[in-house]
């Protein structure tokens, strides 16, 4: 069964407490975290977007012209703008207007709020499925993975889209018992589309569950089955007609040119909305359970594109062309060089096992093992329950909710594992899967705690379950917490016990770190020792990041950025196998191979600093 039960008052209170705890932890620790290339780009974009809102209040007619919109919103238009808009408005309010926090913190506040949803929602869903012990473990499991915590500090999109993915699934699950949540599912899907393009895969993940739920609920009711057939027919007909339009108009470009406000394309979308609403109204009269199962799909299909269009002013005047460019950009994304098991990955096909291996080598083992155990146990129950001979071996059949969590736990991993999909960015591209693996880890831990508690109760009948759960939680979560503290704020360098930590990962030939933020480890030395007006080559540090370090008081303002070692007085080289030539060029330009200082984590070089001898 797939019942989306409402949380109890205590569960709501605990969820809010977890949200506050996560938000506070992120806020209190973010000042130590450096600025990644992507983040500084989003800072620039966010400031541009917030300036448009100022113009909107001062001169609405001018602000709404396409020229004004393009001027403000063209920068970084390869990504939707929900998060960047929130970053910009937060910066405008908390830094520019009120002056309460420094610039970077103001940008990051919305990211903290989104990331904090993950522990709260993981707890609510995990508690409903497997009990509060499972929910609590799931809540802590995500944030105690060092790379995930590091990304949660960023004013970027990878953790927010994982949070929104979880929110969509939670709304979808709740909609099985309350039709209002079906509408909220559509709204959440639209906001997820507005967060990052990962959301495009969600309908393919959720639709089979909705149809199966509707089919099961309509068993023995021919009229309800007929209405279900009409619902599928409406969506199929619209898809077929869109396909025929593409063919008749000469392919994608012809279809795109003819897609106007008044065109068959728009009429078909309106027909989908009207037809879907008519069918839902009809099926609700016959079988409300079937209607509840179908409402999320209709809401996602109609509200998702509408919210996506409305949230992005850049689309308002040329929605089709600009949306088509956005989708084409991500369909043909660049491949970045990446070091993996002593291989320099430059182009596809990429190793099929990459995602699984990378996850095993970066998630703390005390959390990774329960994840694997929880997933394996659920899959085993599915397989054994599918056959008559082995069905009796399964204590209880797999519920539809468990199947939903299982599919979402592997969906992002399977997508990124495709050999033609770009493999870079560490582990951040499959964060949506990590959320649901955390819930399955919680299930495994809760089962173990319960089994141990029941055995001990035979000897001590009044023994509280907490007496067992607390030490088990401590044994599994404390190593992750200690390691997270040790490696912080250098999250992209974190490797698990299975990798042998950072030294073991370096020996294995893994990417030591990336995204340029580790330069914060040597900035204090540079500030203390660089001569007035010295020229710095901060390898891999984006020009915007250089500006942000100075803007936020982490780098002296008299120091100047240059673009090569030959022009520099000081070079901070960030160790990358694919960029070793920059270190060789530094040796050549400076006449020395001896660094003056560096950032070494567990004696593993991350950033090394060279000074031109004549400037010392």
Buried (B, 14 or more C-beta within 10 A) or exposed (E): EBEBBEBEEEBEEBBEBBBEBBBEBBBEBBBEBBBBBBBBBBBBBBBBBBBBBEBBEEEEEEBBEEEBBBBBBEBBBEBBBBBBBBBBBBBBBBBBEEEEBBBBBBBBBBBBBBBBBBBBBBBBBBBBBBBBBBBBBBBBBBBBBBBBBBBBBBBBBBBBBBBBBBBBBBBBBBBBBBBEBBBBBBBBBBBBBBBBBBBEBBBEBBBEBBBBBBBBBBEEBEEBBBBBEBBBEBBEBBEEBBEEBBEEBEEEEBBBEBBEEEEBBEEBBEBBBEBBBEBBEBBBEBBEBBBBBBBBBBBBBBBBBBBBBEBBBBBBBBBBEBBBEBEEBBEEEEBEBBBBBEEEBEEEEBBEEBBEBBBBBBBBBBBBBBBBBBBEBBBBBBEBBEEEEEEEEBEEEBEBBBBBBBBBBBBBBEBBBEEEBBBBBBBBBBBBBBBBBBBBBBBBBBBBBBEBBEEBBEEEEEBEBEEBBEEBBEEBBEBBBEBBEEBBBBBBBBBBBBBBBBBBBBEBBBBBBBBBBBBBBBBEBBBEBBEEEBBBBBBBBBBBBBBBBBBBEBBBEEBEBBEEBEEBBBBBBBBBBEEEEBBEBBBEBBEBEEBBBBBEBBEBBBBBBBBBEEEE
